[in-house]
Amino acid sequence: MKNPNAVRRRSTRIERFCLGPYSAWAVLFIVVPLLFVAYYAFTDNSFHFTTANITRFFTATSSVTDETGAAREVHTYLLIFGRSLKLAVISTVLCLLMGYPAAYIIARAPARTQKIMITLIMIPMWMNFLIRTYAWMTILQDTGILNSFLSALHLRRVHIIGTESAVVIGMVYDYFPYMILPIYSVMAKMDLKLLEAARDLGCNGFGVLRRVIWPLSLPGVISGVTMVLIPSISTFYISQKLGNGKFYLIGDAIEGQYVANNLHFAAAIAFILMVILLAAMAFMQRGANKKAMA
């Protein structure tokens, strides 16, 4: 008879061996770059320790002109971050409102239908990100497909390119699958007997959703929100093309400092953004855990 402890130790060694390639990849391409970002963020051009780059993010000011023509002083990078956060939150909420029912419908469909629907959702992801963004430029521009369609219907043309709406549309389209897939993966494993038990105990449709489906799907929701919010808040290409350069987001600020060879300040902005997002993720995860234990 085999010793259970020996079998357990052997299984542990096999698991560690299998995790070795991923661990090496994670250290090389995730941990090491993050350490370099932190190092650059807290050093100057002579690589001496300084907090000036961090302080500059919070204290730098500039003059802007409002709609009335009056000039006012604003905190430059805090304003940019606030604008980025606003558009990212709007995009994430829209993705969640559309993606949650879509994920539920797919999860409750027959197995073959699920495969077809997931494939249809993933097909746009097979195309290059830049191509998808350029496609929306063609659709939304003043002489694009949308306005041609409205003209054919004798309806008023709309100006979308260069507005916040265009940026939000681009974010939602590009990151929408990242909201559906994690929610679907959780809902597809959900035990249907729990739903039947909730109905037997007197819950109506909304009650089943609020008391059973939503709490059980919360891990997928947290993952989906994270996967949409983070790239949305740090994007720069969508804002440059669909925003027509009128909306300077935090990703544009990082790219601009990098192009200008201000690597230390670019790293500081990226480091601050990373800390804020990690804190937000930890807060959401803690709230989800509390709700699951309630």
Backbone hydrogen bonds in HBPLUS format (Angstrom, degrees):
<---DONOR---> <-ACCEPTOR-->    atom                        ^
c    i                          cat <-CA-CA->   ^        H-A-AA   ^      H-
h    n   atom  resd res      DA  || num        DHA   H-A  angle D-A-AA Bond
n    s   type  num  typ     dist DA aas  dist angle  dist       angle   num
A0006-ALA N   A0003-ASN O   3.09 MM   3  5.26 118.9  2.48 100.6 115.3     1
A0007-VAL N   A0003-ASN O   3.03 MM   4  6.37 158.6  2.08 156.2 162.4     2
A0008-ARG N   A0004-PRO O   2.92 MM   4  6.09 155.7  1.98 146.4 153.2     3
A0009-ARG N   A0005-ASN O   2.89 MM   4  6.12 157.1  1.95 146.2 152.3     4
A0010-ARG N   A0006-ALA O   2.93 MM   4  6.13 158.0  1.98 146.9 153.0     5
A0011-SER N   A0007-VAL O   2.92 MM   4  6.14 156.2  1.98 145.7 152.3     6
A0012-THR N   A0008-ARG O   2.91 MM   4  6.17 151.2  2.00 144.7 152.9     7
A0013-ARG N   A0009-ARG O   2.96 MM   4  6.25 153.2  2.04 147.1 153.9     8
A0014-ILE N   A0010-ARG O   2.99 MM   4  6.27 155.3  2.05 148.5 155.0     9
A0015-GLU N   A0011-SER O   2.98 MM   4  6.22 159.2  2.03 147.8 153.2    10
A0016-ARG N   A0012-THR O   2.97 MM   4  6.19 158.5  2.02 147.8 153.7    11
A0017-PHE N   A0013-ARG O   2.91 MM   4  6.09 154.1  1.98 144.7 152.2    12
A0018-CYS N   A0014-ILE O   2.92 MM   4  6.18 155.0  1.98 148.7 155.3    13
A0019-LEU N   A0015-GLU O   2.94 MM   4  6.14 144.8  2.07 143.2 153.2    14
A0020-GLY N   A0016-ARG O   3.00 MM   4  6.08 117.5  2.40 136.4 151.4    15
A0020-GLY N   A0017-PHE O   3.21 MM   3  5.10 145.5  2.34  94.0 104.1    16
A0023-SER N   A0019-LEU O   2.86 MM   4  5.99 162.7  1.89 160.0 165.9    17
A0024-ALA N   A0020-GLY O   2.92 MM   4  6.12 162.9  1.95 158.6 162.6    18
A0025-TRP N   A0021-PRO O   2.97 MM   4  6.16 157.4  2.03 144.1 150.6    19
A0026-ALA N   A0022-TYR O   2.78 MM   4  6.01 161.0  1.82 154.7 159.9    20
A0027-VAL N   A0023-SER O   2.94 MM   4  6.13 161.4  1.98 150.4 155.1    21
A0028-LEU N   A0024-ALA O   2.97 MM   4  6.08 163.7  2.00 148.2 153.0    22
A0029-PHE N   A0025-TRP O   2.89 MM   4  5.90 164.4  1.92 154.1 157.9    23
A0030-ILE N   A0026-ALA O   2.86 MM   4  5.13 132.5  2.08 135.0 141.6    24
A0031-VAL N   A0026-ALA O   3.06 MM   5  6.50 156.6  2.12 147.9 155.4    25
A0032-VAL N   A0027-VAL O   2.94 MM   5  6.02 161.5  1.98 160.7 163.8    26
A0034-LEU N   A0030-ILE O   3.17 MM   4  6.24 156.6  2.22 143.6 150.4    27
A0035-LEU N   A0031-VAL O   2.95 MM   4  6.22 150.7  2.04 152.4 161.0    28
A0036-PHE N   A0032-VAL O   3.02 MM   4  6.33 152.8  2.09 150.5 158.0    29
A0037-VAL N   A0033-PRO O   2.91 MM   4  6.22 152.7  1.98 147.4 155.0    30
A0038-ALA N   A0034-LEU O   2.97 MM   4  6.24 162.2  2.00 148.2 152.3    31
A0039-TYR N   A0035-LEU O   2.87 MM   4  6.06 153.7  1.94 144.4 152.4    32
A0040-TYR N   A0036-PHE O   2.90 MM   4  6.10 166.4  1.92 153.5 156.2    33
A0041-ALA N   A0037-VAL O   2.90 MM   4  6.01 150.0  1.99 144.9 154.1    34
A0042-PHE N   A0038-ALA O   3.23 MM   4  6.40 142.3  2.38 143.1 150.1    35
A0043-THR N   A0040-TYR O   3.36 MM   3  5.25 163.9  2.38 108.8 107.0    36
A0050-THR N   A0042-PHE O   2.89 MM   8  5.22 155.2  1.95 121.8 125.8    37
A0044-ASP N   A0048-HIS O   2.99 MM   4  5.55 139.5  2.16 138.4 149.7    38
A0047-PHE N   A0044-ASP O   2.80 MM   3  4.95 158.6  1.85 113.7 118.1    39
A0055-THR N   A0051-THR O   2.95 MM   4  6.20 167.5  1.96 157.1 161.1    40
A0056-ARG N   A0052-ALA O   2.83 MM   4  5.91 151.2  1.91 144.7 152.5    41
A0057-PHE N   A0054-ILE O   3.22 MM   3  5.48 128.4  2.50 100.9 112.9    42
A0058-PHE N   A0055-THR O   3.12 MM   3  5.47 125.2  2.43 104.8 117.3    43
A0059-THR N   A0055-THR O   2.99 MM   4  6.11 138.5  2.17 150.3 163.1    44
A0060-ALA N   A0056-ARG O   2.92 MM   4  5.24 153.6  1.99 142.2 143.2    45
A0076-THR N   A0060-ALA O   2.92 MM  16  5.85 129.8  2.18 126.1 140.1    46
A0062-SER N   A0074-VAL O   2.96 MM  12  5.63 146.2  2.07 151.3 161.8    47
A0074-VAL N   A0062-SER O   2.92 MM  12  5.63 160.1  1.96 161.6 168.1    48
A0064-VAL N   A0072-ARG O   2.93 MM   8  5.57 164.7  1.96 159.1 161.0    49
A0072-ARG N   A0064-VAL O   2.89 MM   8  5.57 150.1  1.98 154.3 164.2    50
A0066-ASP N   A0070-ALA O   2.98 MM   4  5.68 163.2  2.01 158.4 156.7    51
A0069-GLY N   A0066-ASP O   3.01 MM   3  5.39 161.3  2.05 113.1 119.0    52
A0079-LEU N   A0075-HIS O   2.90 MM   4  5.98 155.8  1.96 159.4 166.3    53
A0080-ILE N   A0076-THR O   3.06 MM   4  6.38 156.0  2.12 144.7 151.5    54
A0081-PHE N   A0077-TYR O   2.89 MM   4  5.98 157.5  1.94 138.5 145.0    55
A0082-GLY N   A0078-LEU O   2.87 MM   4  6.02 157.2  1.92 144.0 150.5    56
A0083-ARG N   A0079-LEU O   2.99 MM   4  6.25 156.9  2.04 148.5 154.2    57
A0084-SER N   A0080-ILE O   2.94 MM   4  6.17 159.5  1.98 148.8 154.9    58
A0085-LEU N   A0081-PHE O   2.81 MM   4  6.01 160.8  1.84 153.2 158.5    59
A0086-LYS N   A0082-GLY O   2.95 MM   4  6.11 156.4  2.01 144.9 151.2    60
A0087-LEU N   A0083-ARG O   3.13 MM   4  6.36 171.2  2.14 154.6 155.3    61
A0088-ALA N   A0084-SER O   2.94 MM   4  6.03 156.1  2.00 147.5 155.0    62
A0089-VAL N   A0085-LEU O   2.87 MM   4  5.96 158.6  1.92 149.3 154.6    63
A0090-ILE N   A0086-LYS O   3.02 MM   4  6.23 163.3  2.05 150.2 154.9    64
A0091-SER N   A0087-LEU O   2.99 MM   4  6.13 162.6  2.02 144.7 149.7    65
A0092-THR N   A0088-ALA O   2.88 MM   4  6.05 156.2  1.93 145.7 152.7    66
A0093-VAL N   A0089-VAL O   2.87 MM   4  6.05 163.9  1.90 154.6 158.3    67
A0094-LEU N   A0090-ILE O   3.00 MM   4  6.20 163.5  2.03 151.0 155.5    68
A0095-CYS N   A0091-SER O   2.94 MM   4  6.13 157.9  1.99 146.9 153.3    69
A0096-LEU N   A0092-THR O   2.90 MM   4  6.12 152.9  1.97 146.9 154.5    70
A0097-LEU N   A0093-VAL O   2.86 MM   4  6.09 163.4  1.88 154.7 158.8    71
A0098-MET N   A0094-LEU O   3.05 MM   4  6.20 153.6  2.12 146.9 153.3    72
A0099-GLY N   A0095-CYS O   2.61 MM   4  5.45 149.9  1.69 141.7 152.6    73
A0100-TYR N   A0096-LEU O   2.96 MM   4  5.57 163.6  1.99 141.6 144.3    74
A0102-ALA N   A0098-MET O   3.42 MM   4  6.40 152.8  2.50 137.2 144.8    75
A0103-ALA N   A0099-GLY O   2.78 MM   4  5.89 157.0  1.84 149.6 155.3    76
A0104-TYR N   A0100-TYR O   3.03 MM   4  6.29 154.4  2.09 149.4 156.6    77
A0105-ILE N   A0101-PRO O   2.91 MM   4  6.12 160.6  1.95 150.2 155.0    78
A0106-ILE N   A0102-ALA O   3.00 MM   4  6.21 162.5  2.03 150.0 154.8    79
A0107-ALA N   A0103-ALA O   2.91 MM   4  6.04 159.6  1.96 145.7 151.7    80
A0108-ARG N   A0104-TYR O   3.07 MM   4  6.22 142.6  2.21 145.2 153.8    81
A0109-ALA N   A0106-ILE O   3.18 MM   3  5.19 154.5  2.25 101.8 109.6    82
A0114-GLN N   A0110-PRO O   2.87 MM   4  6.15 152.1  1.95 156.9 166.2    83
A0115-LYS N   A0111-ALA O   3.17 MM   4  6.50 157.8  2.22 149.1 153.2    84
A0116-ILE N   A0112-ARG O   3.15 MM   4  6.47 157.8  2.20 147.5 153.2    85
A0117-MET N   A0113-THR O   2.93 MM   4  6.13 167.7  1.94 155.5 158.5    86
A0118-ILE N   A0114-GLN O   2.90 MM   4  6.05 164.3  1.93 156.0 160.3    87
A0119-THR N   A0115-LYS O   2.98 MM   4  6.07 153.0  2.05 141.3 149.0    88
A0120-LEU N   A0116-ILE O   2.97 MM   4  6.27 155.2  2.04 147.9 154.6    89
A0121-ILE N   A0117-MET O   3.04 MM   4  6.31 147.3  2.15 142.8 151.5    90
A0122-MET N   A0118-ILE O   2.97 MM   4  6.17 148.1  2.07 144.7 153.4    91
A0123-ILE N   A0119-THR O   2.92 MM   4  6.01 134.4  2.13 149.1 160.0    92
A0125-MET N   A0122-MET O   2.90 MM   3  5.23 129.0  2.17 107.7 122.1    93
A0126-TRP N   A0123-ILE O   2.96 MM   3  5.36 154.4  2.02 112.9 121.1    94
A0127-MET N   A0124-PRO O   3.15 MM   3  5.57 154.1  2.22 107.5 115.0    95
A0131-ILE N   A0128-ASN O   3.10 MM   3  5.27 118.1  2.50  99.8 114.5    96
A0132-ARG N   A0128-ASN O   3.12 MM   4  6.48 156.8  2.17 154.6 160.8    97
A0133-THR N   A0129-PHE O   3.11 MM   4  6.39 153.5  2.19 145.0 152.1    98
A0134-TYR N   A0130-LEU O   2.92 MM   4  6.18 162.8  1.95 152.3 156.7    99
A0135-ALA N   A0131-ILE O   2.91 MM   4  6.10 145.5  2.03 143.6 153.5   100
A0136-TRP N   A0132-ARG O   3.24 MM   4  6.58 149.9  2.34 142.3 148.3   101
A0137-MET N   A0133-THR O   3.09 MM   4  6.48 143.4  2.23 142.4 153.2   102
A0138-THR N   A0134-TYR O   3.04 MM   4  6.38 152.8  2.12 147.8 153.9   103
A0139-ILE N   A0135-ALA O   3.06 MM   4  6.38 144.8  2.18 140.6 150.7   104
A0140-LEU N   A0136-TRP O   2.87 MM   4  5.91 164.5  1.90 152.0 155.2   105
A0141-GLN N   A0137-MET O   3.02 MM   4  5.67 146.1  2.13 145.2 149.8   106
A0145-ILE N   A0138-THR O   3.28 MM   7  6.72 141.6  2.44 131.5 141.3   107
A0146-LEU N   A0139-ILE O   3.06 MM   7  5.53 163.2  2.09 140.3 145.4   108
A0144-GLY N   A0141-GLN O   2.80 MM   3  4.79 158.6  1.84 118.9 118.9   109
A0148-SER N   A0144-GLY O   3.03 MM   4  6.20 149.1  2.13 147.1 156.7   110
A0149-PHE N   A0145-ILE O   2.91 MM   4  6.11 151.2  2.00 148.5 155.7   111
A0150-LEU N   A0146-LEU O   2.96 MM   4  6.30 155.4  2.02 147.5 154.6   112
A0151-SER N   A0147-ASN O   2.88 MM   4  6.00 153.1  1.96 141.7 149.0   113
A0152-ALA N   A0148-SER O   3.01 MM   4  6.22 149.5  2.11 139.9 147.9   114
A0153-LEU N   A0149-PHE O   3.17 MM   4  6.47 136.4  2.37 138.8 149.9   115
A0153-LEU N   A0150-LEU O   3.16 MM   3  5.11 129.2  2.43  92.8 106.1   116
A0155-LEU N   A0150-LEU O   2.75 MM   5  4.98 171.5  1.76 153.6 151.2   117
A0154-HIS N   A0151-SER O   2.92 MM   3  4.75 157.6  1.97 102.4 108.1   118
A0163-THR N   A0160-ILE O   3.03 MM   3  5.66 129.9  2.29 151.3 149.7   119
A0162-GLY N   A0242-LEU O   2.84 MM  80  5.99 169.3  1.86 155.2 152.0   120
A0168-VAL N   A0164-GLU O   2.95 MM   4  6.23 161.8  1.98 154.5 159.2   121
A0169-ILE N   A0165-SER O   2.89 MM   4  6.10 160.1  1.93 149.5 155.1   122
A0170-GLY N   A0166-ALA O   3.01 MM   4  6.23 160.0  2.05 147.3 152.2   123
A0171-MET N   A0167-VAL O   2.98 MM   4  6.26 157.0  2.03 149.1 155.4   124
A0172-VAL N   A0168-VAL O   2.87 MM   4  6.08 168.9  1.88 158.6 161.2   125
A0173-TYR N   A0169-ILE O   2.95 MM   4  6.09 166.7  1.97 152.0 155.9   126
A0174-ASP N   A0170-GLY O   3.01 MM   4  6.07 166.4  2.03 148.2 152.2   127
A0175-TYR N   A0171-MET O   2.96 MM   4  5.94 154.6  2.02 151.6 157.7   128
A0176-PHE N   A0172-VAL O   2.88 MM   4  5.30 125.0  2.19 142.2 148.9   129
A0178-TYR N   A0175-TYR O   3.06 MM   3  5.43 130.9  2.31 108.1 120.8   130
A0179-MET N   A0176-PHE O   2.99 MM   3  5.40 153.4  2.06 112.7 121.1   131
A0180-ILE N   A0176-PHE O   3.30 MM   4  6.69 156.6  2.36 152.2 158.5   132
A0181-LEU N   A0177-PRO O   3.07 MM   4  6.09 177.8  2.07 159.9 159.7   133
A0184-TYR N   A0180-ILE O   2.80 MM   4  5.91 163.1  1.83 163.3 169.2   134
A0185-SER N   A0181-LEU O   2.94 MM   4  6.09 158.3  1.98 150.3 155.9   135
A0186-VAL N   A0182-PRO O   3.29 MM   4  6.48 144.9  2.42 137.8 145.1   136
A0187-MET N   A0183-ILE O   2.97 MM   4  6.20 167.7  1.98 154.7 158.5   137
A0188-ALA N   A0184-TYR O   2.80 MM   4  5.83 155.3  1.86 156.1 161.4   138
A0189-LYS N   A0186-VAL O   3.20 MM   3  5.51 141.5  2.35 103.6 113.7   139
A0190-MET N   A0187-MET O   3.10 MM   3  5.01 159.7  2.14 102.9 109.1   140
A0194-LEU N   A0191-ASP O   3.12 MM   3  5.80 148.6  2.22 114.7 121.8   141
A0195-LEU N   A0192-LEU O   3.11 MM   3  5.22 123.1  2.45  97.1 110.7   142
A0196-GLU N   A0192-LEU O   3.07 MM   4  6.45 158.4  2.12 150.1 156.1   143
A0197-ALA N   A0193-LYS O   2.84 MM   4  6.02 154.4  1.91 144.0 151.3   144
A0198-ALA N   A0194-LEU O   3.01 MM   4  6.19 151.7  2.10 140.2 147.4   145
A0199-ARG N   A0195-LEU O   3.06 MM   4  6.36 154.9  2.13 146.5 152.8   146
A0200-ASP N   A0196-GLU O   2.90 MM   4  6.17 154.8  1.97 148.1 155.6   147
A0201-LEU N   A0197-ALA O   3.01 MM   4  6.20 136.9  2.20 140.5 151.4   148
A0203-CYS N   A0198-ALA O   3.04 MM   5  5.60 160.3  2.08 153.0 148.1   149
A0202-GLY N   A0199-ARG O   3.02 MM   3  5.19 160.7  2.06 107.3 111.7   150
A0208-VAL N   A0204-ASN O   2.92 MM   4  6.20 157.4  1.97 158.4 163.8   151
A0209-LEU N   A0205-GLY O   3.09 MM   4  6.34 156.8  2.14 143.7 150.2   152
A0210-ARG N   A0206-PHE O   2.88 MM   4  6.10 161.7  1.91 151.1 155.9   153
A0211-ARG N   A0207-GLY O   2.82 MM   4  5.77 163.0  1.84 151.0 155.8   154
A0212-VAL N   A0208-VAL O   2.94 MM   4  5.29 147.9  2.04 133.1 140.6   155
A0213-ILE N   A0208-VAL O   2.99 MM   5  6.35 160.5  2.03 151.6 157.1   156
A0214-TRP N   A0209-LEU O   2.82 MM   5  5.70 162.7  1.85 156.1 159.7   157
A0216-LEU N   A0212-VAL O   3.14 MM   4  6.18 162.6  2.17 151.1 156.4   158
A0217-SER N   A0213-ILE O   2.91 MM   4  5.99 143.0  2.05 149.0 159.6   159
A0218-LEU N   A0215-PRO O   3.37 MM   3  5.20 157.7  2.42  97.0 103.4   160
A0220-GLY N   A0217-SER O   3.03 MM   3  5.44 120.9  2.39 110.1 124.1   161
A0221-VAL N   A0217-SER O   3.02 MM   4  6.34 150.7  2.11 149.7 158.9   162
A0222-ILE N   A0218-LEU O   2.87 MM   4  6.10 163.7  1.90 159.5 162.3   163
A0223-SER N   A0219-PRO O   3.05 MM   4  6.26 160.3  2.09 143.5 148.8   164
A0224-GLY N   A0220-GLY O   2.85 MM   4  6.02 158.2  1.89 145.5 152.0   165
A0225-VAL N   A0221-VAL O   2.81 MM   4  6.00 166.7  1.83 157.0 160.2   166
A0226-THR N   A0222-ILE O   2.99 MM   4  6.11 159.8  2.03 146.2 152.0   167
A0227-MET N   A0223-SER O   2.92 MM   4  6.10 158.6  1.96 148.8 154.7   168
A0228-VAL N   A0224-GLY O   3.03 MM   4  6.19 132.0  2.26 143.7 155.5   169
A0229-LEU N   A0225-VAL O   2.77 MM   4  5.73 166.7  1.79 153.4 158.1   170
A0230-ILE N   A0226-THR O   3.21 MM   4  5.94 167.9  2.23 142.2 145.9   171
A0232-SER N   A0228-VAL O   3.12 MM   4  6.04 149.2  2.22 144.5 153.9   172
A0233-ILE N   A0229-LEU O   2.92 MM   4  6.02 157.9  1.97 155.2 159.4   173
A0234-SER N   A0230-ILE O   3.29 MM   4  6.38 140.1  2.46 142.7 152.6   174
A0235-THR N   A0231-PRO O   3.00 MM   4  5.72 110.9  2.49 137.9 149.4   175
A0240-GLN N   A0236-PHE O   3.10 MM   4  6.20 147.7  2.21 140.2 148.8   176
A0241-LYS N   A0237-TYR O   3.05 MM   4  6.22 159.7  2.09 152.2 156.2   177
A0242-LEU N   A0238-ILE O   2.86 MM   4  5.64 145.7  1.97 147.8 157.0   178
A0243-GLY N   A0239-SER O   3.05 MM   4  4.58 124.4  2.37 102.5 117.2   179
A0246-LYS N   A0243-GLY O   3.01 MM   3  5.65 168.3  2.02 120.9 124.6   180
A0252-ASP N   A0249-LEU O   2.94 MM   3  5.18 120.6  2.30 101.4 116.5   181
A0253-ALA N   A0249-LEU O   3.02 MM   4  6.44 147.1  2.13 147.6 157.7   182
A0254-ILE N   A0250-ILE O   3.05 MM   4  6.37 155.8  2.11 147.1 152.2   183
A0255-GLU N   A0251-GLY O   2.98 MM   4  6.21 165.7  2.01 148.1 152.3   184
A0256-GLY N   A0252-ASP O   2.77 MM   4  5.87 159.3  1.81 147.6 154.1   185
A0257-GLN N   A0253-ALA O   3.04 MM   4  6.20 158.7  2.08 146.3 151.1   186
A0258-TYR N   A0254-ILE O   2.98 MM   4  6.18 150.9  2.07 145.6 154.3   187
A0259-VAL N   A0255-GLU O   2.84 MM   4  6.08 162.3  1.87 156.5 160.8   188
A0260-ALA N   A0256-GLY O   3.02 MM   4  6.14 148.8  2.12 139.9 148.6   189
A0262-ASN N   A0257-GLN O   2.74 MM   5  5.01 151.2  1.83 169.8 163.2   190
A0261-ASN N   A0258-TYR O   2.98 MM   3  4.98 155.7  2.04 105.0 110.4   191
A0266-ALA N   A0262-ASN O   3.00 MM   4  6.19 160.4  2.04 156.4 162.8   192
A0267-ALA N   A0263-LEU O   2.89 MM   4  6.02 154.3  1.96 142.7 149.6   193
A0268-ALA N   A0264-HIS O   2.97 MM   4  6.19 145.0  2.10 136.1 145.9   194
A0269-ILE N   A0265-PHE O   2.98 MM   4  6.27 157.9  2.03 151.7 155.6   195
A0270-ALA N   A0266-ALA O   3.04 MM   4  6.29 165.6  2.06 149.1 153.1   196
A0271-PHE N   A0267-ALA O   2.77 MM   4  5.92 150.8  1.86 145.8 154.6   197
A0272-ILE N   A0268-ALA O   2.93 MM   4  6.14 163.4  1.96 151.5 155.0   198
A0273-LEU N   A0269-ILE O   2.95 MM   4  6.15 163.4  1.98 151.3 156.3   199
A0274-MET N   A0270-ALA O   2.89 MM   4  6.04 154.4  1.96 143.3 150.6   200
A0275-VAL N   A0271-PHE O   2.97 MM   4  6.24 159.2  2.01 150.9 155.7   201
A0276-ILE N   A0272-ILE O   2.99 MM   4  6.21 164.0  2.01 152.5 156.7   202
A0277-LEU N   A0273-LEU O   2.98 MM   4  6.15 163.0  2.01 150.9 155.5   203
A0278-LEU N   A0274-MET O   2.90 MM   4  6.06 158.8  1.95 149.6 155.7   204
A0279-ALA N   A0275-VAL O   2.94 MM   4  6.10 157.8  1.99 148.0 154.0   205
A0280-ALA N   A0276-ILE O   2.95 MM   4  6.19 154.8  2.01 145.4 152.6   206
A0281-MET N   A0277-LEU O   2.88 MM   4  6.09 157.0  1.93 148.5 154.6   207
A0282-ALA N   A0278-LEU O   2.91 MM   4  6.11 159.5  1.95 147.7 153.3   208
A0283-PHE N   A0279-ALA O   2.95 MM   4  6.13 153.5  2.02 144.8 152.1   209
A0284-MET N   A0280-ALA O   2.94 MM   4  6.20 159.8  1.98 148.8 153.9   210
A0285-GLN N   A0281-MET O   2.87 MM   4  6.06 161.9  1.91 151.1 156.5   211
A0286-ARG N   A0282-ALA O   2.90 MM   4  6.03 152.6  1.98 143.2 150.7   212
A0287-GLY N   A0283-PHE O   2.97 MM   4  6.21 157.2  2.03 146.6 152.7   213
A0288-ALA N   A0284-MET O   2.89 MM   4  6.14 154.1  1.96 147.8 155.2   214
A0289-ASN N   A0285-GLN O   2.92 MM   4  6.13 154.9  1.98 145.6 152.2   215
A0290-LYS N   A0286-ARG O   2.99 MM   4  6.22 158.6  2.04 148.5 153.9   216
A0291-LYS N   A0287-GLY O   3.04 MM   4  6.22 155.8  2.10 144.7 151.2   217
A0292-ALA N   A0288-ALA O   2.92 MM   4  6.12 150.1  2.01 144.6 153.0   218
A0293-MET N   A0289-ASN O   2.99 MM   4  6.21 142.6  2.13 143.1 152.6   219
A0294-ALA N   A0290-LYS O   3.03 MM   4  6.15 124.2  2.36 137.0 151.0   220
A0294-ALA N   A0291-LYS O   3.29 MM   3  5.10 139.4  2.46  90.8 102.0   221
